[in-house]
Amino acid sequence: MILLNPGPVCTSQRVRNALLRGDMCHREREFSGILDGVRKKIIQAFAPIGDYTTAVITGSGTASLEAGVCSSVSEGKKLLVIDNGVYGDRIARIATAHKIDKVVLKCDWFEQPDIAEIEEAVSKDRDIEVVAMVHHETTTGLLNPVHRIGEIVKKYDRAFLVDSISGLGGEEIDLVNDSVDICIGSSNKCIQGLPGLSFVLIKKTELDRLRSIPARSLYLNLVSQLDVQEERSECPFTPSVQTFYAFDEALDELLEEGVANRIKRYERASGFLRSEFKKLHLECLLPEEICSNTITALNLPHGMTYAHLHDRLKERGFVIYAGQGQLNAKIFRIANMGELSMQDLEAFINNFKEVIKNF
Ligand SMILES: Cc1ncc(COP(=O)(O)O)c(C=O)c1O
């Protein structure tokens, strides 16, 4: 199956073979070596300059997102959530689950948020301690203006938390220049590992503040996860050892390809898909300037249901993705994350054309 959904993605043979490195006890030094290596490679790939550290958590992206959110807002302080999609809303829901006071700026799903509105919200409320936003809103494929929001957060001396679960490896982000203090990623998606691990990149200057916040969760406490990984080269709880093997291999692949080249590869792939869709007169949900490199959201062909399109393509070996939330009945999404060749994408387009022709 060629997976054109935004994770789990198609992985390379090399990553899948890594699962077979054998059984291993996570309290032995061999695992410590893998954990240290994985953490080092994450920093090398995404925060090569600036003083960042990282904690890897066994759990999907949401686990690290929840750890980041519930560990970063002090009691009596607030989280400002910029919400322009399902994943922005998820940040707000995490805050609600942990009884964290929050201000939610509900923004249009089809355009970038209004910078002036965000500046006003941050400047007028001294209690806002952390501003949270999704980098690449997977719901629509919209890229949020991380740099411009980072400037505001820095200007008012607050902390900036970015969910880059579908961004890291696929979109440019410069944690130092974009003033990001806490950044969440996943082993899967654009990093092309297997699902099941996620990580939080943390600016070291944030750590004293984080240490002063009473734990809201035992498992998802960023400080305790990080301390055990730094001090003992271990995970506090049983990690998914084999998923670590695959993540380690996927990070090697990423570093060999180069993050900038990976981003370019995805850009070329989405450029190809979009030009083909344009020829078929299919309507993109978003203007091109704010589209990510990895998701193309399109209105369904006239009269066709998502189920029909999905099922016919699946019979031909391609898995596409539905719209979420308010877009469920109207759109379909094509993700070009993962180990996909141009031949795979050309084959997809040829099959797509036949499905449309036979409708
Ligand atoms: C932007 C974003 N945030 C969070 C998540 C949740 O990640 P997971 O499903 O790995 O928990 C996703 C998954 O698609 C995502 O795209």
The ligand as an ORCA input file, in Angstrom:
! r2SCAN-3c Opt
* xyz 0 1
  C      -0.205     18.944     14.112
  C      -0.496     17.663     14.823
  N      -0.515     17.680     16.162
  C      -0.776     16.554     16.859
  C      -1.047     15.365     16.219
  C      -1.330     14.141     17.010
  O      -0.326     13.210     16.847
  P      -0.564     11.681     17.220
  O      -1.723     11.195     16.393
  O       0.740     11.063     16.854
  O      -0.873     11.617     18.671
  C      -1.047     15.314     14.826
  C      -1.369     14.069     14.102
  O      -1.705     14.054     12.949
  C      -0.764     16.494     14.118
  O      -0.739     16.497     12.778
*
